[in-house]
Amino acid sequence: MSATILIVEDDAVFRELLTTILDTAGYTVATASDGGDGLRRIQRERFDLVISDLKMPVRSGLELFHLVHNEPNPPLFIFITAFGRLEEAVAAIKGGAFDFMPKPLENPAALLATVKRAIEQVELQRMSISLQDLENAGLPPQGLLFSGRAMERVEKLVNDVAKTPTSVLLMGESGTGKEVIARMIHLACPRKNSPFIPLNCAAIPENLLESELFGHERGAFTGAVQARRGKFELAQGGTIFLDEIGEMPALLQAKLLRVLQERVFERLGGSMQIKADVRVIAATNRDLAVEVADKRFREDLYYRLNVFPILLPPLRERADAIPALVKYFCARFSAAAGLRRVVGITPEALRLMELYGWPGNVRELQNVIERGIILAHREITPDELPVQIVNCSNETQSGEGLLKQSEAETIRAALQSNRGNRRQTAEALGISLRTLQYRIKELGLMVKEEP
């Protein structure tokens, strides 16, 4: 388990002993000789865990902890303390420290076990991202995510299924917000105070994916120097989100099916059954029914996952949401870049964006606005938009011209066939007389009715 640890210890011999133990176990280790040196290192570098002596010159470990603890994303603390100062160590734990260990160190294995627990907690904290964290990362809030008439049904389905423990399959093109929807389901369900653990099945090499999912025991394979919990263990009591499930290898599909059916699994190289108290939300940009028909995805797993399918529409099918999304991203990126002079987007630029097909969906829209904010002087104009958006508009306008020309020829021919009689022409075309008169005027057709 990769992690960066700072050892703060004024006893050079003991500091070297701790360094050797942790370095041998595969951790990245840095050291400081006292609390003052430790504070300087923490201010300059990022650490997952600090192992500190409680009493040191210059600044004690307890002082160091209190100075760091209220900072954003502080490292966890484990204190090393002599027997006579146990009360101080207990007080530190009540104040938020992770644990303490006696000095001198009697058993290196006990140190490694405590460090392992601490790093696992760090990993859980990293993965358990709230919806507010997503908004801080630049993704739209819930009201904007569900904007547009095409998302009304999606919002209802999300609200209905969130209250249940049912497995969910999210389908849609890349960039439509499948992970954000999965997080919303988690945050609205009874498991919301437990971890939300995401895993992209396409991002992990096939030979490592089983270990990522189910963990492994020490010695299970070359390089497995210690046991490691997988995502299913980390998600206990909460939700696991399996993105790009269609990329999962066939062998693992069978193992995942067993977990969904029996709610137990074993670590790689182990034999002990571990209960899987986990809600599963899967996502794919593939048509899994086609994958099943082509024998690339297990039919039984498909039906296990497809208990409650939700199809997310692409952005091109919800053009009515684009103005609100553009306004939100303009405000967000102008503030983030400190470019308060950029106040929005011109009507012409917005019209071009509404005509564009957005193959990258909301993610592409976000990138276009961020780029436009950097280039714009006061408002985003067509000059700040990527060439493919402007060109797409020209092609659309050209196509509209051809369509109008074809429509004019059809109406003109129908009028001639009916000797200019508009009522008969409307009946022949299957439209109302009022619609026909409107189209004749708009298209500039001059057809005189014959006697």
N, C-alpha and C positions, 0 to 999 in steps of 0.2 A: 504494500500500500504506500504510494508515494506521498511524502509529506516533508515539510521544512520545519525543523525544530531548533530553537535557540536555548542553549544551556547557559544559565547565569549562575556562576559559582566562583567564589574567591579562593577556594582550595584548588591549586593547580593539579595536584595528583588526582583528586576526586573528579575534577572536571574532565581530565583526560580519560578516566575510567568510564564515565558516562558517555563520552564521545565515542569511545571504541565500541561499547555495547550497541549503541544506536546506529552507528555507521555500519557495523557488521550486519545489522538487521535490515539494511537497505534504505535507511532514512537519510535525508540531507541535513547535516548538522552544522550549526554555527555556534560560536561561543563568545561569552563576555565575562570579564573578570570581576565585575561588581554591578550593583544596581544602576549606577550612573552610566556605565558603558552599555549595559543592557538597554536602557531607555534610548540612548542614541541609536543603537542598532535597530530597535523596533520602529523608531521614527523614520529611518532610512529604508528599511527593508520590510518585506511582508513575511510573517511566520504563521504557521498553523498552530503551533504549540510552543509554550515557554516552560522549561523546567528550571526552577529557580530555588536557590537556598533561601531560607526564610530570613536569616540574620547575616548581613554583610556590611562592610564599611561603605562609606559615601552615601549609599541609599539602600535600604533593606528591600528584601523581596516583596514584603507586604506593601511598602510605599510604591514600588514599581508596579505592582498589580493595581493599586488604586488609581495611579496615574494613567494606566493604559485601559483599564476596564470599561470606562465610559466613552472611549473613542469608537467611531464606526467600525464594525467588524473586527473586534479585538481578538487576539489569539487566546486559546484556552491556557490555563495555568495549572501546573502540577508543582507543589512545593516539596522540597526535601528539607527535613527538619530533624534536629536532635530531639531525644525523648522528652527533655524538660520543657520543650516549647510546643507540645501537642495542642494545648488549648488555643494558642494563636493560629495554628494550622486549621483547627476545626472552625474557628471564627472566620477564617479566610474562605473556607468552603461555603459557609452560610452566606458570605458576601458575594459568592459567584465563582469562586475558584473550582476547578474540576475535581481535584483530589490532592492527597499528600502522601508522602512515603517517608519512612524513618531513615535517619542517617546515623551510622554508616549503613550502606546498602548490603543487605544480607543475601538477597537472591536476585540476580539479573533477570530471571524469567518473570518475576513479579513486576519489575520495572517495565519490561516489554509488554506484558499483559495490560498494564494500566495505560501505557502510551497507545496501544492498539485501540482500546476503548475510546480514548480521547480523539484519536484521528477518525474513527468511525463516526463519532458525533459531529466532527467538523464536516465530514462528507455529507451527512444528513442535512446539516444546516445549509450547505451550498445548494443541495438539490431541492430543498423545501422552499421554493420561491413562491411568494404570494402574488396575487394579481396586481397589487400595488407595485411590487418590484418589476413586473412586466411593463406597467405603464411608465415607470421611471426609466425603463430601457428604451422607451420610444414607441411602444405599441399602444393602439388606441384603447380607451376605456370601454366598458361594456356597452354603454349607450351607442357609441360609434360603431363598435364591432357588429352590432345587430342592426345598423341603419340600412334602410332600403327595404322595399316591399318583399324582395326575394328572401330576406333573412327572417321574416316574421314567423314562418313555420319552424325554422331552425331554433329560434329563441324559445318557442313553445316546447319543442321536443327536449331541449336542454333542461328547461325548468321541470318538465315531467319526469325525466329519467334521473335527475340529480338526487332525488329523495330516495332512490332505490339502490340496492347493491348490484344491479344488473350490469353485465358486460356491455360495452358500447363499441361500435365500429364507426369511426369517422372517415368519410370518404370525400375526396375533392382534390383539385389540382394543387400543386406546390404553391405556397404563398397565400392560401385562403384562410389560414389561421387555425389549423387543426389543433396545434398544441395549446393555443390560448383557450379554445373551446374546452379541451380536456381539463385544463386547470380550473376553468369556471365550474365544470361539473364537480370536480373535487371540492372546491371551496364552498359549494352549495349543498354538499352531502354531509351526513353524520360523521364522516371520517376526516372532516376538514382540519382537525387539529393534529392529525397524523401525517406522515411524510407523503409527498407527491414525488415519485421517482421516475424521471423520463429516461428512455433508452432508444437511440436511433439504431435500428437493426441493420441499416445499410452502412453505418459509419464504423462498425466494429468488424475486423477481419474474422472470417468464418471460424478459424481455429481458436479464437479467443471469445467468441460470442457466448458459448455455453458457460464459461467461467464467469463472464459478466452477468449473465442471467441468474445463475444458481450458486455461484461461488465455488471455491475449491479448498481441498485440504492440503496441508503441507506435504510436498513430495508428489502431488498428483501429476505433475509434469515438470519438465526441465525448467528451472527458474522459479518454481513454486516453493520459495524458502520458508513461507509461513502460510497458515490458513487465511482465507479471505472470504468475507461475506459477499454474496451477489446482490443484484438489484431486488430480487424477490424478498430476501431477508431484510434488506434496508427499508423496503416498503411495508413491512409488517404492520397491519392495522390501518394502512392507508391505501394509496392508489399507485399502480405502476402503469406508465404510459409507454406503449410499444409503438414507436413511430416507424413508418415504412415496413409494416409487418409482411408485406408481399415479398420482401427481399430475404426473408428468413430461410435458411437451408432446410431441406426436407427432413433431415435427422432431428433437428431442433424443433421442427413443427410437431413431430410425434411426441417429444418430451414436453413441449408446451401444452399439448392436448391433454396429456396425463395430469399436469398440474391443474388445468381447468376442470377436469373431471373428478379427480380424487383429492384435490386441494392439499397435496403433499409433494415434496421433491427432496432430492439428495444433492449435496455438494459434489462437484466433480472429484472423483477419487475417494468419496466417502460412502458410508452405508447407512448412516443415521437419517431417518425420515424427519423432515422439518415441515411443520404445518405452514401452509400458505394462506394466511388470513389477509388477502389482498384483493382489491377491486382492479379489474383489468380494463383499460381503455386502449384500443388499438386504432391505428390510423394507416391509411394507404392512399396513394395517388393512382393506383392501378385498379382495374376492374377485376376484382377477385373472382367473380363468377366466370369470367373468361379464363383466368389463371387456373381455376378448378377444371374447366372443360379441357384445357390444354395439358392437364396433369402436372402443372407446376406448383399447385397449392393443394393441400389436403382438403378433401370435401368435408370430412368430419370436423376438422378444425375451423373451416369456414363457417359452418353452421353454429359451432360453439361461440365464435366471435360475433357473428352476425345476429345476435339476439335483438339488439336495438340499433339499427343502422341510422346514421344521420349523414345526409349528403349536403356538403357545403357548396353553394353556388359560386362560380367564378365571378370576378369583379365586373367582367363585361356584361353579366346578366343583372347587375345591380348598379347601373350607371346613375340612378337617382341618389345613391349614397356618396358619389364622388365629391360633390361640393362640400359636404360636411367633413369628409375625410381630409380633403385638401386644406380646408380652413384649420383643422386641428393640427395637421403636420406643419403647416406654415408657422403657426404660433409656437409650436414646440421647438422646431429647429432654429427659428430666428432667435428665440430666447437662449437656447443651448449654445449657439455660436456667438452670442453677444451682439447680434446684428439687429438691434431694435429698429433700425431704419426700414427694414423690410416689413411691410404691413399686410401683404396678401398677394393676390394674383389678379391679373386683368381679366375681364370677361372673355376676351378672345382666346387667351391662353387656357382658361377653364373650359371653353367650348371645345378646343382641340383635345383636351384630356378626356372629355366626355365621349368624343367620337372614337378614341383609341381603344383597341381590343384588350390591352393589359394581359399579355400572356404570363407575366410574372405575378399578377394579382396584387393584393395589398402591399406585399413586400416590394414589388417594383414601383408602385405608386410612392411609397415611402422614400425610396432611393431617389426618384425623380425630383421630389419636393426638396429633399436635403441638398441635392446638387443645385437646384434652382435658387435656393436661399443664398448659397455662396456666391452665385453669379449675379444676382439681381441687385439693383440700386435702390429701388423703393418697392416695386411690385414685380412679381414674376411675369414676364411677357413671353410671347412665342419664341423670342430670341434665346431665352434661357432653357427652352425645352429640348430634349434629345431629338435628333433628326428623324428618328423613326416615328415619333408622334406627329410631327409636322407633315411628313410624307404620307402617313396613313390618312390624314385629313384630306390632303390633295387627291388621293386615290378614291376616298369616299365621295368627295364632291364630283369627281369625274364619273364615278359610277352612278351617282344620283342624276347627273346630266343625261347619261345614256338611258336611264330608267324613264325619265320624263319624256325623252324623245320617243321611246317605244310606246309609252302611254298615249302620247299625242297622236301617233300614227294609228293606234288601235281605235281611239275615239273618232278620229276623222273618217276612218274606213266604215265604222258602224253608222255614223251620221249619213255618209253617202249612200250606204245600203238602204237606209230608211228615208232617203230623199229629204234629209235635214230635219225630220220629225224628232224632236228631242224626247218626247214621252216614249215613243216606240224604241228609240235608241237606248234609253235608260232601261227599259224592260229587256231588251236584247242583251245588254251588258250585265244585267242582274244588279243594278244599283238604283238608288232613288233619283227622281228627277232633280231634286235639289242638289244632290251630290254631283250629278252630271253637269248642271249649270255652273256650279262652283269650279269644277275641273276645266270646263271650256274657257271660263274667264281667266283662271290662273295660267293655263297653257297658251292663252292668246289665240285660240282657234276661231276662225271666222268662217262659219258655214251657214249659208242661207237656205232656209226651208223652201223646198220646191212645192208648187201648187199641186 
